Amino acid sequence: MLTRLRWLAIPLIVLLGGCAIAPTPPVTPPPVPPSAVLKPADWAQLPGWAENDALAAWPAFLASCGPLKKQSAWQTVCEAATKHTPQDDAAVRVFFERWLLPHQLSTTDGNDSGLITGYYEPLLFGSRTPTSRYRFPLYAVPEDMLIIDLTNLYPELKNYRLRGRAVGNRVLPYYNRSEIEAGRAPLTGKELLWVDDAVDLFFLQIQGSGRVQLESGEVVRVGYADQNGHPYVSIGKKLVEMGELSVDQASMQGIKQWGMRNPEKLPTLLNNNASYVFFRELPPSPNGPPGALGVPLTGGRSLAVDPRAVTLGSPVYLATTFPNSAQPLNRLMLAQDTGGAIKGVVRADFFWGFGEAAGKQAGAMRQQGKIWVLLPKAP
């Protein structure tokens, strides 16, 4: 991230030891970075477009239009969408072809293929009070964590926030994962819930939202509230570097199995990722969890992107393959979320939905793919 900022801002970020974290989505998404290229394309260039099950993406598109219609370029398109009731896939394709144009996303050096991973909304088991079974807390945002906004001094940082803590008259990095786990952060009283599995809690932090089932049968929804400012580090990649797992084995399921075989090594492994996520309790809802756009995510139709390359809310067409397969996965989707690990031009995270089946797909997904951003036609 730092390479995209002016040099004079770098010492401030390094001093605080934090990662530049995107806040709750801005009303106006950040501009396309210099390394991203949007090249106009024909609809016929989109693999499988003529046969795509586009109708399933229509509700997610209408949800995106809520925030998008605040932008002048999207007002007319979204107004037309609210008056349109398509009955089948063909009608949706006709609407999109009438109002939008596809633009293939690539880097300035012509690379139009990138990494597509997956995420989901997990189910954990927990309690509102600690017990011998439920020992691992989900924390709310700590009161001593500072949110540092440098926008007035450096306008180029307007979409970033730093995290720190005050020690006398100095601002230091906020506590990292190992320090939090060791009890150094003042988090007593900030426990939202307690769960029964440390690895499941770790992956809940990576997913950003989930559900916790209590012994009473009540299901509590939790979502991302903030993060400690430290950069995300992949523990799967770390296990590969250590020779503990092969690349093919370093899925979410493979990491969990490794943890079960190596419980004594697990805390050290998890602490390699200094990033730590804090949560908030969400109201009950039949819809998916809220994404960075502020609308509920739709399983199989919502995509997390780097908002510097793809405007949040935009319809996108994804051409990739199913997890661990050569079977094509060509789909009309909506860019409705972001993620700490989702950085790059042709880079996306596919939201698979809720539950165990979605988790299996998400945990195994590490495919190459191409992306077309669908933008309004010029007036």
C-alpha positions in Angstrom: 0.0 0.0 0.0 2.7 2.4 0.9 4.1 2.6 -2.6 0.9 4.4 -3.7 1.5 7.2 -1.2 3.7 10.2 -1.5 7.1 9.8 0.1 6.6 12.3 2.8 3.7 10.3 4.2 5.7 7.1 4.5 7.7 8.0 7.6 4.5 8.7 9.5 3.1 5.3 8.6 6.3 3.5 9.4 6.6 5.4 12.7 3.2 4.2 13.8 4.0 0.7 12.6 0.5 0.4 11.2 -1.1 -0.7 8.0 -3.2 1.9 6.1 -6.7 0.6 6.7 -9.7 1.5 4.5 -12.5 3.0 6.7 -16.1 2.3 6.5 -16.8 3.0 2.8 -16.5 6.7 1.7 -19.5 8.2 -0.2 -17.2 8.8 -3.2 -14.9 5.7 -3.8 -11.2 6.4 -4.3 -9.9 6.9 -7.9 -8.5 4.2 -10.1 -4.7 3.9 -9.2 -2.2 4.6 -11.9 -1.4 0.9 -12.3 -5.0 0.0 -13.3 -6.2 0.1 -16.9 -9.8 -0.1 -17.9 -10.0 -1.1 -21.6 -13.4 -0.9 -23.4 -14.6 -4.3 -24.6 -17.4 -5.9 -26.5 -20.0 -8.0 -24.7 -19.0 -10.9 -26.9 -15.6 -10.9 -25.3 -17.0 -11.9 -21.9 -16.8 -15.7 -21.6 -20.2 -17.2 -21.3 -22.1 -13.9 -21.2 -24.8 -15.0 -23.6 -25.7 -17.9 -21.4 -25.1 -16.4 -18.0 -27.7 -16.7 -15.3 -27.8 -12.9 -14.9 -31.2 -12.8 -13.2 -29.8 -14.1 -9.9 -27.6 -11.0 -9.7 -30.4 -8.5 -10.1 -31.3 -8.1 -6.4 -27.7 -7.5 -5.6 -27.4 -4.9 -8.3 -30.5 -3.1 -6.9 -28.8 -3.1 -3.5 -25.7 -1.6 -5.0 -27.8 1.1 -6.6 -28.6 2.5 -3.2 -25.1 3.9 -2.7 -24.3 4.2 -6.5 -27.1 6.5 -7.3 -25.4 9.2 -5.2 -22.9 9.4 -8.0 -24.0 11.4 -11.0 -22.7 8.8 -13.5 -25.0 6.2 -12.1 -28.2 8.2 -11.3 -29.9 7.5 -14.7 -28.9 3.8 -14.8 -30.2 3.2 -11.2 -33.4 5.1 -11.8 -34.1 2.9 -14.8 -33.2 -0.2 -12.8 -35.8 0.6 -10.1 -38.5 0.8 -12.8 -37.4 -2.4 -14.5 -38.7 -5.9 -13.5 -36.8 -8.4 -15.5 -38.4 -11.9 -15.8 -35.5 -13.9 -17.0 -31.8 -13.9 -17.7 -32.1 -12.5 -21.2 -34.0 -9.5 -19.9 -31.2 -8.7 -17.5 -28.6 -9.0 -20.2 -30.6 -6.7 -22.4 -30.8 -4.1 -19.7 -27.1 -4.2 -19.0 -26.2 -4.1 -22.7 -28.6 -1.1 -23.1 -27.1 1.0 -20.2 -23.6 -0.2 -19.6 -20.3 -1.1 -21.3 -17.8 -3.7 -20.2 -14.2 -2.6 -19.5 -11.6 -5.2 -19.0 -9.4 -4.6 -16.0 -5.6 -4.9 -16.4 -2.3 -3.5 -15.2 -0.3 -1.0 -17.1 2.0 -3.8 -18.3 -0.9 -5.6 -19.9 -1.5 -8.3 -17.2 -5.2 -9.0 -17.3 -5.2 -12.1 -15.0 -5.0 -12.2 -11.2 -5.7 -14.1 -8.0 -9.3 -14.9 -7.1 -9.8 -16.3 -3.5 -13.0 -17.0 -1.5 -14.5 -16.1 1.8 -17.7 -16.9 3.6 -19.8 -16.3 6.8 -18.9 -19.0 9.3 -20.8 -20.5 12.2 -19.1 -20.7 15.5 -20.3 -22.1 18.9 -20.1 -19.9 21.9 -21.4 -18.3 25.1 -22.0 -14.9 26.6 -19.9 -15.9 29.6 -16.6 -17.8 29.8 -16.6 -21.5 30.7 -14.2 -24.4 30.6 -15.3 -25.0 27.0 -15.8 -21.4 25.8 -12.4 -19.9 26.5 -11.6 -17.7 23.6 -13.1 -14.1 23.6 -14.3 -12.0 20.7 -13.5 -8.4 21.7 -15.2 -5.1 21.0 -13.1 -2.1 20.0 -10.7 -1.2 22.8 -11.2 2.3 24.3 -7.5 3.1 24.3 -7.0 2.6 20.5 -6.5 5.8 18.6 -7.8 6.4 15.1 -5.3 8.7 13.4 -6.6 10.8 10.5 -4.0 12.7 8.6 -6.3 14.0 5.8 -5.9 17.7 6.7 -2.1 17.4 6.4 -2.0 14.9 3.5 -5.1 14.9 1.3 -3.7 11.8 -0.5 -4.4 9.9 2.7 -8.1 10.7 2.8 -9.2 7.1 2.4 -6.8 5.7 5.1 -6.7 5.6 8.8 -3.9 4.6 11.2 -4.2 2.9 14.5 -2.1 3.6 17.6 -2.1 4.2 21.4 -0.9 7.1 23.5 2.1 6.5 25.8 2.8 9.8 27.5 3.2 12.3 24.7 4.1 9.7 22.1 1.9 7.7 19.8 3.0 4.1 19.4 1.6 1.2 17.3 -1.4 -0.5 18.9 -0.8 -3.9 20.4 -0.2 -6.8 18.0 -1.8 -10.2 18.1 0.7 -11.8 20.4 0.5 -8.9 22.8 -3.3 -9.0 22.9 -3.3 -12.7 23.4 -0.8 -12.3 26.3 -3.2 -9.8 28.0 -1.1 -6.7 27.5 -4.0 -4.7 25.9 -6.7 -3.3 28.3 -9.5 -5.4 27.0 -11.1 -6.6 30.2 -14.8 -5.9 30.0 -14.7 -5.6 26.1 -15.6 -9.3 25.6 -18.7 -9.7 23.4 -18.8 -13.5 23.4 -16.6 -16.5 24.1 -16.1 -19.3 21.6 -14.7 -22.9 21.9 -12.1 -22.9 19.1 -9.1 -20.6 18.7 -8.6 -21.5 15.0 -12.3 -20.9 14.2 -11.9 -17.5 15.9 -8.8 -16.7 13.9 -10.6 -17.5 10.7 -13.6 -15.5 11.8 -11.3 -12.5 12.0 -10.1 -13.1 8.4 -13.7 -13.5 7.1 -14.8 -10.3 9.0 -18.3 -11.5 10.0 -20.0 -14.6 11.2 -22.6 -16.2 13.5 -22.2 -17.6 16.9 -24.7 -20.2 18.1 -25.2 -20.2 21.9 -26.2 -23.3 23.9 -29.7 -21.8 24.3 -30.1 -22.1 20.5 -29.8 -18.3 20.1 -27.7 -17.3 17.1 -25.8 -14.0 17.4 -24.4 -12.2 14.4 -21.1 -10.4 14.7 -19.4 -8.1 12.2 -16.1 -6.2 11.7 -15.8 -3.2 13.9 -12.2 -2.2 13.6 -8.6 -3.6 13.4 -5.4 -3.0 15.3 -3.5 -1.4 12.4 -1.0 -4.2 11.8 -0.7 -5.7 8.3 -2.3 -9.0 7.5 0.1 -12.0 7.1 -1.0 -15.3 5.6 -0.4 -18.2 8.0 -1.0 -20.6 5.1 1.9 -19.1 3.2 4.0 -19.3 6.4 3.3 -23.0 6.7 4.4 -23.5 3.2 7.6 -21.6 3.8 8.2 -23.7 6.9 7.8 -26.9 4.9 4.8 -28.0 7.0 2.3 -27.9 4.1 2.4 -28.0 0.4 0.7 -25.2 -1.6 -2.2 -27.5 -2.4 -2.6 -28.3 1.3 -2.5 -24.7 2.6 -6.3 -24.2 2.4 -8.4 -23.2 5.4 -9.3 -26.9 6.0 -5.6 -27.9 5.7 -4.5 -25.3 8.2 -7.2 -26.4 10.7 -6.0 -30.0 10.3 -2.4 -28.9 10.9 -3.5 -27.1 14.1 -5.2 -30.2 15.4 -2.0 -32.2 14.8 0.2 -29.5 16.3 -1.6 -27.9 19.2 1.6 -26.9 20.9 2.8 -25.0 17.8 -0.5 -23.4 17.0 -0.2 -20.1 19.1 3.1 -19.3 17.6 1.8 -19.9 14.1 -1.3 -17.7 14.7 0.9 -14.9 16.1 2.7 -14.6 12.8 -0.3 -12.6 11.7 0.0 -9.5 13.9 -3.3 -8.2 12.6 -6.2 -8.5 15.1 -9.9 -7.7 14.3 -12.4 -6.3 16.8 -16.2 -7.0 16.4 -19.6 -5.6 17.0 -22.8 -7.4 17.6 -25.2 -7.1 14.6 -29.0 -7.1 14.8 -30.8 -10.3 13.6 -31.4 -10.3 9.9 -32.4 -12.9 7.2 -30.0 -11.2 4.8 -26.3 -11.7 4.4 -23.7 -9.8 6.5 -23.0 -6.2 5.6 -20.1 -5.5 3.3 -17.9 -2.4 3.0 -20.4 -0.8 0.6 -23.0 -0.9 3.5 -25.4 -3.3 1.9 -25.9 -7.0 2.7 -23.7 -9.4 0.8 -25.2 -12.0 -1.5 -23.7 -15.5 -1.6 -22.3 -16.2 -5.0 -22.9 -12.7 -6.2 -20.9 -10.4 -4.0 -17.2 -9.7 -4.6 -14.6 -8.1 -2.4 -12.2 -5.9 -4.5 -9.5 -3.3 -4.1 -11.5 -0.1 -4.2 -8.5 1.7 -5.7 -9.0 -0.3 -8.9 -12.7 -1.1 -8.9 -15.4 1.4 -7.7 -17.4 -0.1 -4.9 -20.9 -1.0 -6.0 -20.0 -1.5 -9.6 -21.3 -4.6 -11.5 -18.4 -6.7 -12.6 -18.1 -9.8 -14.7 -15.8 -12.5 -13.4 -14.3 -15.2 -15.5 -12.5 -17.8 -13.4 -12.9 -21.5 -12.4 -14.5 -23.4 -9.5 -12.2 -24.2 -6.6 -9.7 -26.9 -7.3 -11.2 -27.4 -10.8 -10.9 -26.4 -14.4 -14.7 -26.0 -14.6 -15.5 -22.4 -15.8 -17.1 -20.1 -13.3 -18.3 -17.1 -15.3 -20.6 -14.9 -13.4 -22.2 -11.4 -13.2 -21.3 -10.1 -9.7 -21.3 -6.9 -7.7 -18.2 -5.3 -6.1 -19.7 -4.8 -2.6 -16.8 -5.4 -0.2 -13.1 -4.9 0.5 -10.6 -6.8 2.6 -7.2 -6.3 4.2 -5.6 -9.0 2.0 -7.4 -7.9 -1.2 -4.8 -5.6 -2.7 -4.0 -5.3 -6.4 -5.6 -4.5 -9.7 -6.9 -7.9 -10.9 -7.6 -9.3 -7.4 -10.9 -10.3 -5.8 -12.4 -12.4 -3.1 -15.6 -14.4 -4.0 -18.3 -14.4 -1.2 -19.7 -17.9 -1.1 -22.4 -17.3 1.5 -23.1 -18.9 4.9 -22.2 -22.2 6.5 -20.1 -25.3 6.1 -20.6 -25.9 2.4 -19.8 -22.3 1.6 -16.7 -22.6 3.9 -15.4 -25.6 1.9 -15.6 -23.7 -1.3 -14.1 -20.5 0.1 -11.3 -22.3 1.9 -10.2 -24.2 -1.3 -10.5 -21.3 -3.7 -7.3 -19.9 -5.1 -7.9 -19.6 -8.8 -6.7 -17.3 -11.6 -9.3 -15.1 -13.1 -10.2 -12.1 -15.3 -12.4 -9.1 -14.5 -14.6 -6.8 -16.5 -16.0 -3.7 -14.8 -19.4 -2.7 -16.2 -19.7 1.1 -16.4 -22.4 3.5 -17.5 -22.3 4.5 -21.2 -21.3 8.1 -21.9 -24.4 10.4 -22.1 
